[in-house]
């Protein structure tokens, strides 16, 4: 199955942080990680010069689809920062929204479940145009989730492994 999957078909995820350098767009600013680039799985950039700015840095643009309709949300590019700007109908807190690439309108791939709400998932944003899961960030698709900020995917996987091991379940 290649080196991306193990012999049982489970995806292999390194638990290391992506390198902090220009190739991944991850830099440190004001003592926090900043993502200067993000891509969908097809390689479309989610960071555009026209995106609104957060502390001088361009936000990450996603298309959201929910019960009230569809629209655009701009996420803060700072790690664990809850700020966002919405150009969409109001979604209900806890509503599971579909997060899509604003260019190809394909759903962003699910990475792992999140325990904030039934059906909630972390979805992946890639740090390079290659769609490398080892260099990715994630955001929860439950509107208003307490973890509604960018997280490195390696953190999500580490948390999931810890949670499953408490119940004696392998990951």
Phi, psi and omega in degrees: 000011180083176182277355179280335182237149175275183184294343178264000179093000179281142181289140177269127179234122173289146181264019178269155176285150175295153180298143177270093180198176185292336181292331178258352181074010180264120179227167175256128177220130180053044177061024175220161178283142179233132176260110181270353176213150176204146184223155170279176181294341178269000177093007178283135179287136177259359179244118186235149179302336181272356179294147175302155183253149175237116184049042177084357182250141182293136178285171180255122186267128176229150173265131180245139176230125180216191182301324184277355181131209182225155179186188185250142172234140175248120180268146172299138179277003181270134179305127177064028177256123185282351186294143174205159174240136187244130170237064186203168173295159179290127175263151179283143175301134180089347180296136175276116180254151174275129178254121186237159170290132180288349181266304183263350180058027173270146179296139175290141186290141177288140178255310184198155177289156175236144187272010183286334185197149178299128180088356180289141181222147166279133176248154188264140170239126185271147182269357173216164185286355181280348182070039181276113182299335179287344177236077183213163174237167183221158175216145179283144181266009174270121183296130178078011180303146178297341178251034182277069177207167178290133174231148172291139183298329178298327177293319180298313181295318178299316178297319180296316178299316179297318180295314181293324181293334176298333181257011179070022181260131179284156175235000000 
